[in-house]
Amino acid sequence: MADSGEDPRVTGLRTAVSRLRRELAAIPAEFPDRATAEDELAALAAMTTTGTLETPRLRASLLRVTAALGSVSALAPGLRDVRGAVDLFGVPPGV
């Protein structure tokens, strides 16, 4: 636990999601799945503030964000950071 008592994985995920949201906002181009990516990043951000972090839900959101943004090379580092942060929550049982 961090000094604040918060799980450092949550802090890391919040930071990575916030960074990717800022990077996405800085790209002026519109693309078909931008709204999906923005919605899923907002959902991930909300999960980090409410404390409701279920690994299957995190992974589903990550999959949708990756599908929406995977072809935008400028966002690859931020997307990689979000994936790394989600991976810290482990693999859900039965996978």
C-alpha positions as CSV (number, residue, x, y, z in Angstrom):
1,M,0.0,0.0,0.0
2,A,1.1,3.5,-0.7
3,D,1.5,6.1,2.0
4,S,-2.1,7.2,1.3
5,G,-3.3,3.6,2.0
6,E,-4.2,3.2,-1.6
7,D,-3.1,0.1,-3.6
8,P,-0.2,1.3,-5.8
9,R,-1.7,-0.7,-8.7
10,V,-4.7,1.5,-8.6
11,T,-2.6,4.6,-8.5
12,G,-0.6,3.3,-11.5
13,L,-3.7,2.5,-13.5
14,R,-5.2,5.9,-12.7
15,T,-2.0,7.6,-13.9
16,A,-1.7,5.6,-17.1
17,V,-5.4,6.1,-18.0
18,S,-5.1,9.8,-17.3
19,R,-2.1,10.1,-19.5
20,L,-3.7,8.2,-22.4
21,R,-6.8,10.3,-22.1
22,R,-4.7,13.5,-22.4
23,E,-2.8,12.1,-25.3
24,L,-6.0,11.1,-27.1
25,A,-7.5,14.6,-26.5
26,A,-4.5,16.2,-28.1
27,I,-5.1,14.3,-31.4
28,P,-7.4,16.5,-33.5
29,A,-8.2,13.8,-36.0
30,E,-11.5,12.0,-35.8
31,F,-11.6,8.3,-36.4
32,P,-14.5,5.8,-36.2
33,D,-13.9,4.3,-32.8
34,R,-12.7,7.4,-31.0
35,A,-15.9,7.7,-28.9
36,T,-15.6,4.1,-27.9
37,A,-12.1,4.6,-26.7
38,E,-13.1,7.8,-24.8
39,D,-16.0,6.0,-23.1
40,E,-13.9,3.0,-22.1
41,L,-11.1,5.3,-20.7
42,A,-13.7,7.2,-18.8
43,A,-15.0,3.9,-17.4
44,L,-11.5,2.8,-16.4
45,A,-10.9,6.2,-14.7
46,A,-14.2,5.8,-12.8
47,M,-13.2,2.4,-11.6
48,T,-10.0,3.7,-10.1
49,T,-11.9,6.3,-8.1
50,T,-14.8,4.1,-6.9
51,G,-12.6,1.2,-6.0
52,T,-14.6,-1.3,-8.1
53,L,-11.7,-3.0,-9.9
54,E,-12.8,-6.4,-11.2
55,T,-10.1,-8.0,-13.4
56,P,-12.5,-9.3,-16.1
57,R,-14.0,-5.8,-16.4
58,L,-10.6,-4.1,-16.6
59,R,-9.5,-6.5,-19.3
60,A,-12.7,-6.1,-21.3
61,S,-12.2,-2.3,-21.2
62,L,-8.6,-2.7,-22.2
63,L,-9.6,-4.9,-25.1
64,R,-12.1,-2.3,-26.4
65,V,-9.6,0.6,-26.0
66,T,-6.9,-1.4,-27.8
67,A,-9.3,-2.3,-30.6
68,A,-10.3,1.4,-30.9
69,L,-6.8,2.9,-30.7
70,G,-4.4,0.1,-31.8
71,S,-3.9,1.7,-35.2
72,V,-3.0,5.1,-33.8
73,S,0.8,4.8,-33.5
74,A,1.1,8.1,-31.6
75,L,-0.9,6.5,-28.7
76,A,1.1,3.2,-28.6
77,P,3.3,4.2,-25.6
78,G,0.3,5.3,-23.5
79,L,-1.7,2.3,-24.5
80,R,1.2,0.1,-23.5
81,D,1.3,1.8,-20.1
82,V,-2.4,1.1,-19.6
83,R,-2.0,-2.5,-20.5
84,G,0.9,-2.9,-18.1
85,A,-1.1,-1.3,-15.3
86,V,-4.1,-3.6,-16.0
87,D,-1.7,-6.6,-16.1
88,L,-0.7,-5.9,-12.5
89,F,-4.1,-7.0,-11.4
90,G,-3.4,-10.5,-12.6
91,V,-5.3,-13.0,-14.7
92,P,-8.8,-13.8,-13.7
93,P,-9.5,-17.3,-12.5
94,G,-10.3,-19.8,-15.3
95,V,-8.3,-18.1,-18.0
